[in-house]
Amino acid sequence: MHRLAVAGREASIARKVGRGLGRVWLARSRFADVARLAQHTLTLGDDAGAFYQLGWAQHSTGSPWAALDSYAQALDLYQIADDRGNEAVTLSNIGGVYNGLGDRQRALTYYERALLILREVGDQAGEATTLSNIGLVYDGLGDRQRALTYYEQALPILREVGNQAGEATTLNNIGLVYNGLGDRQQALTYYEQALPIRREVGDRAGEATTLNNIGLVYNGLGDRQQALTYYEQALPILREVGDRAGEATTLNNIGSVYQAVGDRQQALIYFEQALPITREVGNRAGEAATLNNIGMVHSDRGDRQQALIYFEQALPITREVGNRAGEAATLNNIGLVYSDRGDPQQALTYYEQVLLLLREVGDRFGEAVTRFNLAMIYRRGGELDRAVVELEQVVDLDRRVGHPDLESDTAMLDQVRREQGGSATGAGPA
């Protein structure tokens, strides 16, 4: 019917049918079909709904700049028509594009404009979605406690209005926060609530995201095979729906598993597939993460100079996009390189910057890793008292976050205590 209306130049019919069909297809992640539908509608002249749906499809298939252009045209038309509700939804979606590009502050600006209008027009569903989106920005900025505050405002509203898709997204996002805080079991609890809802509502892209996130938890828990199982379920779905940004993320995740099991060549293959995609879609945060991952492969191979080149490309990007957690990871990696090169003072300089950032963002898991690195530097330098102090904190953090290295870290603490005791026993006048 839509094709006939376009062919017959029946603009009002084409627009009405196109919007209805587009809504159904968007819910089913048929983004390429939505894009074609909207483009056919727009051959009959400007239409806010067609521009809006085209922007959504473009963003979902890894074309953020094209999406921003389409949303901007939709926004102008909604403002001219004084359509406040759709103006707010479009502002919120523009915020989502900027957040995906790593421009968190600009994302916040758009979300906060949207939130004011949604409250003004009494759109509870839109308000809840936007609260959840603001939470996502704060999580990306490393302010996880503030992120939780927004998610916990959004969740009961979403349940009240029966927005299952939004509920699943928010449950997924809460899981992300707990994973970032190092509470893997709590993260799994939320992801496992989100996954069946996403399948029930037919959100294929969202299903892939949650599968990816569950894989990340298992990878963090040291269960690499289970992590791969989830990533390998996610990857074909992302390719099916044309989500290039999500595809790059999953390639990165699979590469990280191979890196963890020592298959560096296979890891590099996946990371090098991911890097051009992150650049193609303009995902600066994803680009930085991939550069970091490639640097880690070179570091593990003993090519420390090459590793530094990649880490030093990643660091300014993490700062540019305001990703404090990513900045901390990159500084930590640079510290490792200097430690391996036998420059403990330079390594300490980087690790101390890392600890400040990790405490700021509440990343106890990362703090345990960095304190372990500090302890090893102190141990090699003969500062066994300081090494023991750091390792005691490492073991305490491991217990609190369920770190898979608890047993080996406890054994290292016992070993350094024995060394400390032996050193004390051997001390005395000659």
N, C-alpha and C positions, 0 to 999 in steps of 0.2 A: 504493500500500500504506500509506503514511504517513497519507494522508487517511482511509482506511478505519479504521486503528487509532485515530485521534483520534475519529472519529465513533462508534466502538464503545467508547470509553473504555478502550482497551487500552494503558495507560500505558507498560508495559515495552517493548512492541513499538514504539510510537510513538517512544520515546526512542532505542531502538537503531537503528531505520531512519533517524530524523532526524539522528543523529550521523553515520552513514555517508554519507548523501546530502549533508549540510552540508559535510563534508570535501571531497567531490568538487566541489561548487559553489564553495566558497571558493577552491579551487585554480584555478578557471576565472573568478574575479572576478565571480561571479553573486551579488552582495551583497544586492540587493533580494530575490531568491528565498530566500536564506539567512535573512534577517530574518523573512520571512513563515513559513517552515518552523519556526523556533525559537519564534515567537509562538504558532503552533498547538500545538506540543508543550507549551508552558508553560500552556495552558488546562487541562492535566491535572495541574498542580501544579508545585512548584519542581523544577528539574533543573539541575545544575551545567553539564552539557555544552551544554544549550540556552541558558543564560545566557551561557556563554563564546562560543558561535558568534554569538549576537545582538550581544554586545559588539564582536566582530570586524567584523561587517557594519556596525554603526552607526559605528564609527570609520572604516571604509573609505569610507563615504558622507557624511562630513562632519558627524557628530553626536557630538562627543567627550564631551560631558557625559552624554548618554544611555549612551554606551559605558562610561564610568567606573562608572555605576550598575549596569549589567549585569555588568561584570567584578567589581565588589565583591560582588555576590550570588553569583556563581560561586565567588569566592575563599573566602567564608564556608563554602559547602557543601563545597568540596574540603578545607578545614582540618578541618571536623567529621568528614569521612570519612578523615582522615589520608592523603589522596592527595597525597603530596609532589611527584610529578612534575607533575601538573596544577596544583598550587599554584604551582610555580615558573614554569610557562609563563604562567599568568594574571598573576603579578606582573610578568613581563617585558612582557606586552602592556599592562598599566597604565602601565608605564614609557614605552612607545611613545606612548600617548595624551598623557601629560604632556610628552613631548619635542615632539610636534606642536603642543601649546599654547604652547610656548616656555618651559615651566617645567623648565629643564634640571636643576636641583639635585634636584627631587623625582623626576624621571625616573631620575637616577643612583641615588637611594635604592632605588627598586624594582628596577632592574636588578641592583644589587649583592646585594640579598636573594635574587633569583632565582638568581644565579650560584653562591652558596654552596650552595643546595639542589641545583642541577643537578650540581655536582661531587660532592656527597654521594651522590646516587642513581646517578651514573655515566652521566648522559645527555650523551654527547658532542655530539650534534647540537644539543641545546638550549643547551649551554655555548657552542658556536661561534656560534650565532645571537645569544646574549646578549652575547658579547664584541664582535660586530659592532655591536650596538645601542649599547653603551657607547662604542665608537669614534665612532658617529654623534653622540652627545651632545657629546663633546669637540670634534668638528668644529664643531658648532653654537656651542660656547662660544669658538671661535676657536683652540683648542689643537690644531693640526693634527698636530704631531709625536706627541702622545700618542694622537690618533685613529689614526694609522698603526700605532702599536705594537699597539693592540687588533685592528685589521683583520688585521694580519700574523700574529697568534696564531690568529685565527678561520679564515682561508682554508685552511690545510692540513688542519684538522680537518674542515671541510665537504667537502673533496675526498675525504678518507679514508672518511667515512661515506656518500658518494654523495648528499649533499643539494645537488642542482643549483640549486634555487630559492634556497637560502641562499648558495650560491657566487656566483650572479648578483648578488644583493643586495650582497654584500661587494665584488665587483669594481666594481659601480656606486659604492659608497661610497668606495672607494680613488680612483676617478676624480674624485669630488667633492673629495677632499682635494687632489689634484694641480691641479685647476682653481682651487681657492682659493689655492693657492700660486703660481699664475701659470704652471704648466707645462702648457700646453694640449695639446701633442702627447702627453704621457704620460697625461693625462686621457682623450684620445680612444682611446688603446690599451686602457685598461681598459673604457671604455664599449662599445667594439666587441667586446670579449670577452663582456660581459654581455648584449648585445642578443639574439644568436641563442639563448642559453640561455633567456632569458625567453620567447622565442617558442616554443621547443621544449617547455617545461613548461606553456605556456598561461597564463602570468601576464600578463594583459592590463594590469592596473594597473601592474605593474612595467615592462612594455614601454613604456607611455606615459611613465613616469618617466625611463627611459633615453633615449627619443627627445628628451624635454625637455632632458635634460642635454647631449646631443650638440648640440642647437640652441644651448645656452648657450655651448658651446666655440666654435662657428662664429661666433656673435655677438661673442664676445671677440676672435676672430681678424679681425674686420672683414668676414666673408663673410655679409652680412645675408640675402641671398636663400636661401642654404643653411640658415641658421638658421630662417627662416620655413618652409621645406620640412619641417623636423623638427617644429617646433611645431604646424604644421597637420596633421601625422600624429597627434600626441599628443592634440590637443583632442577630436576625436570619440570616441576610445577612452575618455577620462576621463568624458565625458558618458554614454557607453554603460554604463560600470560604476558610474556614480553617485558618482564621486569629486569632491565639491564643492571640497575643499581643493586638489586637483591641478588642477582646472579654473581656479580663481582664480590659481594659480601660472602656468599656461600663458597665461591672458589677460594677466597682467602681462608675461610674456616677449614675447608678440607686440607688446604696446604699446611695449616697450623697443626693438624693432626699428624700428617706425615712428618712434619718437622719434629714433633714431640716424640715420635717413635724412631727417629734417627734416619729416616729416608729423605735426605736433604735434596737429592736430585728431583724426586717426585714433588716435594714441597715447592721447589723453585718453579717447576712447570706450572703448578696451579697459581702461584703468586704472579708469575709473568703473564698469565692469561687475565688475571684480575686487574693489573695496573692500567693497561690502556682503556679498559672499560670505565674505571673510576674517572679517568681524565675525560673520556668521551662524554660522560653524563654530568661532568662538572662537580663530582662529589669530592670536595677538597678533604674532608675528614677521612673518607675512605681511601683517598690517594695517600694520605699521611700514614694510615695504618698499614697499607700495602708496602710502602717504602720501608717502614719499620720491619715488616716481616721479611722482606728480601735482605735487609741489613742483618737480621738475626741468622739467616742461612749462611751468609758470608762469614759472620762472626764464628759460628759453629764449625765452619770449615777451616778456621784459623786465618782467614784473609781479613785481618782487622782493619787494614786501611780501606778496603772496599766497603766493609761494614760501616765505617765512620762516614763515608761519602753518602750512603743511603740515610743514615740516622740524621745527618746534618741537613739533608734535603727535607726530612720529615718534620724536624723541630720547629722551624718558622711557620709551617702550615698549621701545626697543632695550636700554636699561639695565635695565629691569624683567625682561626675559627673559634677560639675561646674554649678549646677542649682541654681542660686542665688534667683530666685523667689520662688522655693521650700524651699530653706534654710530659707528665710524670713517667709514663712508660718509656718515652723516648729518652729522657734524661737518664733513666735507669739503665737503658741499653748502652748509652754512651759511657756511663760509669763502668759498666762491665768490660767494655773494650779497653778502657784505660787500666782497669785492674789486671786484665789478662796481659797487657803490654808491660806490666811491672811498674806502673806509675800510680802508687796507692794514694798519694796526696791529691792528684787530679781526680781520681775515682771518688774519693771522699767528698770532694767539692760538689760533684754531681749528685751523689747519694743524699747529701744533706739537703739539697734543693728538692729532691724527690720526696723525702720524708715530710717536708713542710706542705707540699701539695697534697700528698696522700692523707695527711691528717685533716687538711682543709676540706677534702671531698669525702672523708669518712670511709676510705677504702682500706679496711683492716687486712684483707687478703694481700693486697699489694704491699702494705706496710710490713707484713711478715716476711715477704720475699726480700724487700730492701734491707730490713734489719739483719737478715741472714747474710746478705752480701757485705754489709758493714762488719759483722762479726768475723767473717773470713779474712777481711783486710786486717783487722786488729790482731787476729790470731797469727797471721803470717808475719806481722810486725812485732810479735812477741808481747803484745798488750793483752795478756790473757784475762785480766780482770775485766777490762772493757768488753772483750769478746763474750765472756760469760753473761754480763749484764744484758747485752743485746740478744743472746740466744735464749735467755730466760723470758724475755719479752716475746721472742719469736714463738716459743712453745706455747705461751699463754694465748697469743693471737691464733695459732693453729687450732687450739682446742675450741676457741670461741667461734671460729668460722668453719670448722670441719675440714681443715686443709689436708689434702692427701699426703703431705710430707711430714705429718705430725710424728710418725714413728722414727723416720730418719733424722729429723731435726732434734728429737729428744735424745737419740743416740749420739748426735754430734755434741749436744750440750754436756752429756755425761763424759764424752771423750775429752772435751776442753777442760772440764772440771778436774779430770785426772791429771791432765797436763799442768793445770794450775797448781794442783797439790804437789806434783813432782817438782815443779819449779820452786815452790816454797820450801820443800824439804831439802832441796839441794843448795839453797841459799845460805850464806854465812861467811864468816871470815876465812880466808885462805890459810 
